[in-house]
Amino acid sequence: MATSYQDLPLTLDVHDLGRALHLSRSSAYRLLHEPGFPTLRVGHRLLVPRDHLIRWIDENTARQTVENTPGPNPKIVGSCE
């Protein structure tokens, strides 16, 4: 199993993708068909270029972090302040 991004193959098939992201085969297939996920069709095979996967992970992880960052503490209604 790859221990860093650079250990991954240049293109990942569904099996490689599942192993890299710790997904079941069916979850890897679902991800391959998600809008915006970087897939490359070669004949009947869906492949993911390693560099595109890394970029997709970075972009989606950054967006997820910003969306889940709590804002200032909301004032509680009925507080003693």
C-alpha positions as CSV (number, residue, x, y, z in Angstrom):
1,M,0.0,0.0,0.0
2,A,1.2,3.5,-0.8
3,T,2.5,5.6,2.1
4,S,2.7,8.9,0.2
5,Y,1.1,10.4,-2.9
6,Q,4.2,9.8,-4.9
7,D,4.0,6.0,-4.2
8,L,0.7,5.8,-6.1
9,P,0.7,4.7,-9.7
10,L,0.6,7.5,-12.4
11,T,-3.0,6.5,-13.1
12,L,-5.3,4.7,-10.7
13,D,-8.0,2.3,-11.6
14,V,-11.0,1.6,-9.3
15,H,-9.0,-1.0,-7.3
16,D,-6.1,1.5,-6.8
17,L,-8.5,4.3,-5.9
18,G,-10.3,2.2,-3.3
19,R,-7.0,1.1,-1.7
20,A,-5.6,4.6,-1.7
21,L,-8.7,6.2,-0.1
22,H,-9.7,3.2,2.0
23,L,-13.0,2.8,0.1
24,S,-15.0,-0.2,-0.9
25,R,-15.1,-1.1,-4.5
26,S,-18.7,0.2,-4.8
27,S,-17.8,3.5,-3.1
28,A,-14.8,3.9,-5.4
29,Y,-17.1,3.4,-8.4
30,R,-19.6,6.0,-7.0
31,L,-16.8,8.5,-6.6
32,L,-15.6,7.9,-10.2
33,H,-19.0,8.9,-11.3
34,E,-19.3,12.0,-9.1
35,P,-19.6,15.3,-11.1
36,G,-16.3,17.1,-10.9
37,F,-14.2,14.1,-10.0
38,P,-11.2,13.9,-12.3
39,T,-11.6,10.7,-14.4
40,L,-10.1,9.7,-17.7
41,R,-11.9,7.2,-19.8
42,V,-9.7,4.8,-21.8
43,G,-11.9,2.4,-23.7
44,H,-14.3,1.1,-21.1
45,R,-12.0,1.8,-18.2
46,L,-12.2,4.8,-15.9
47,L,-8.8,5.9,-14.6
48,V,-7.7,8.8,-12.4
49,P,-4.5,10.6,-13.1
50,R,-2.5,10.7,-9.8
51,D,-1.8,14.4,-10.0
52,H,-5.4,15.2,-10.6
53,L,-6.5,13.1,-7.7
54,I,-4.0,14.9,-5.4
55,R,-5.3,18.3,-6.6
56,W,-8.9,17.1,-6.1
57,I,-8.2,15.9,-2.6
58,D,-6.4,19.2,-1.7
59,E,-9.2,21.4,-3.1
60,N,-12.0,19.4,-1.5
61,T,-10.3,19.1,1.8
62,A,-9.6,22.8,1.9
63,R,-13.2,23.7,1.0
64,Q,-14.5,21.2,3.6
65,T,-12.3,22.7,6.3
66,V,-13.6,26.2,5.5
67,E,-17.2,25.1,5.4
68,N,-16.9,23.3,8.8
69,T,-14.9,26.1,10.6
70,P,-17.2,27.5,13.3
71,G,-17.7,31.2,13.3
72,P,-17.9,33.4,16.4
73,N,-19.8,32.0,19.3
74,P,-23.5,32.7,18.8
75,K,-25.2,34.6,21.6
76,I,-27.5,32.2,23.6
77,V,-31.1,33.5,23.8
78,G,-32.0,34.1,27.4
79,S,-28.4,34.3,28.7
80,C,-27.5,36.5,31.6
81,E,-25.4,38.9,29.6
